[in-house]
Amino acid sequence: MNQSVRNHTDIAILGMGTALPAHEVAQTDIAELIASSLQDQPDLARFAKRIFRSCGVETRYTVEPSYLGSVEDCRYLPSGDLSQIPTTEERMNTYKREALPLGIEAAEKALKDAGMSPDRITHLITVSCTGQYLPGLDVMLIRHLGLSSRVNRLPLIFQGCAAGLKAIQMARDVVQGAADAQVLVVCVELCTLHFQPVKEREALFAASFFGDGASSCVVGAPVPEQRHYLDLGTGYSVLLPDSTEDMTWEVGNQGYDLYLSPRIPKLLGTHLENELHQLFGSDSLPELWAIHPGGRGIVDSVQDVMNLRVEQTKYSREVLRTVGNLSSNTILFVLNAMREDMKARNQSSTEGVAMAFGPGLTAELMKFTYVPSYSPAAKEKNHVLL
């Protein structure tokens, strides 16, 4: 594998922004809703309540207000007649209506945070696995944000939870090849649009922790006045062995059909340690850990196998607790929470690693460094690109 050392300015996440829908749902309420829809299956209803209590989520957000009412009002999780369940077409129409405002809000926050005017953006990477339409989210964002009509558009669709970190690494590579590039990444996921009547226990794992939201970041070269940014280092994507069927996401007639194997935390625990040592080589492991909280079991597994302290996983656990798993968005929610905490505590430059997981099983891994203020003497070792 050829390696080359970056010989010009650093590459960094210059600004970040997140957005959540207006409808907040307590985990206890949605657990009761699902249990009510399982009145004719009391054993499954009891199992549902147990799973919802133990998954590490307390609050989620949704674009669909019917989750806030009774089971009679919720077409997504009916207890009796199944003929009125929303079709995939209906769900995509809701996605088309609700995704853009969230994406705009997150992107505007990221641009403001980076001190970046929209007309300076050269590349736009849009990420989603929960909805599709054309002209797509990329075109709509260009019009509403005031980006150049000549911006290079790179839609990244249907890649699952790992896609947010994949997009960040793609943005880093774009800037690596064009020093003047300014890349806007926008992730929008409306996971709750794909909730369906529960027929078996496995379906309850996915229903227990997914929520809706959007996140965004600006990737480019930091300038001398830059403050509180994340310097991006080496990273790569890897397919884990013997795991192709453990996470699947397919288009069905009543939304997208998700399957998550209960083996996933164990599989990650088995293979991640070797991959992280591959990433860091002879270097010591970092202090900061941005772990995609695909569920409490995943965070537990990474913490156990890498012998992490409780405070090293607190950002991932807090995001999971307060908003749930937001698919591709989630890693930016974690990175943003981490950066804000480092800023509030007046911390010095600190090295970290980000990781996210998706179908394949795919693991995205990337080094980063929290930097409180710009310094041209940033460590060159973080810019050896695979």
C-alpha positions, 0 to 999 in steps of 0.5 A: 500500500503506497503512502504519501505525506501531506505537505500542505495545510491541515485538514479539519472539521471546521464547524458542526451543526445538529438538528432534531424534529419537534416531536419528542417521545419518551422511551417509556411512552413508545414502549407502551405504544408497542406493547399495546400493539401486541395485545394478542401476544402478551409474551412479546409485549413483555419482552418489548418492555424489557428491551426498551428499558435496557437499551440505554435510550430515554428520549427520542425524536420523530417527524411523525406526530402519531407516535405521540398518541394512542395505538388507535391513532398510530398507523405505523404500529396498529394493534388490529387491522393492518390494512391501513399501514403506510406504504413505502410510497407514503413514507417516502412522501413524508421523508421528502416533506420533512427531511429538507427542513432538518437538513437546512437547519443542521447545515446552517448551524455548521456553516455559522460554526465554521464562519463559512459563507455558503458561496465558498462551499465547493463540494456537497456530500449528502448522506441518507439511508432512510429516504430517496427522491429525485431531484434529491436532497442535494439539489434542494439544499443548494437552492435553499442554502444559496450554494453555487449551482456549480458545487460538486454534488456527491450523494452517499445513499443507502449505506447505513449507520457507517455512512456519516463517518464515511462522508467525513473521510470522503471530505478529507480526501477531497481536500487532500486533493484540492487544498482550496476545497471546502466540503459541506457534509449533510446527513439526514435520517428519518428512521421512525418512518420505517417502524412496522408492526412487530412480528418477532423478537428480532424486530424489537431490537431495531425499534427500541433505539432508532430516532430522527435527526440531521447533522452537518459539518464543514471540512476544509483547511483551518486558518490561523484564527480557527478555534476548537476544531477537529484535525482529521488524520488517517482512516479507513473502512474495513469489512469484518469477516463472516458477518454479511447477514448480521445487518440488512436493510432492504426496501419493502412494500411497507417501508424499509425492512431492517434486521439486526443480529444479536451477534453484532456486539460480539462480532465487533468485540472480536474484530475491532481490537486488531483493526484499531491496532492496525490503525495506530500501529506502534502509536499508543491508543488515544484518549478520546473515543467517539463510538457510534452508539448503535445500541448500548451493547455495542458501546459496552463491547468496545469499552470492554475489549479496549479496556476503556474508562467510563468517562471515555464512552460518556459522549456516546452513551449520552447521545444514545440516552437523549436522542437514540441511534440516528443512523448516519447522523449519530457520529457527528452528534457524538463528535459535536458533544465531545468538542463542546465539552472539551471547549467548556473545560478549556482542554489542550490538544487531545488525540482521538479515534472515531468509529461507526458501523454499518451493513457489511458488517462495515467498520469505519475508523478514523484518527482525529485531534481536538485542537483548541486553536490553530497551530502550524506545528500540528503533528505531521503523523496524523496526515499520513494517508493510506 
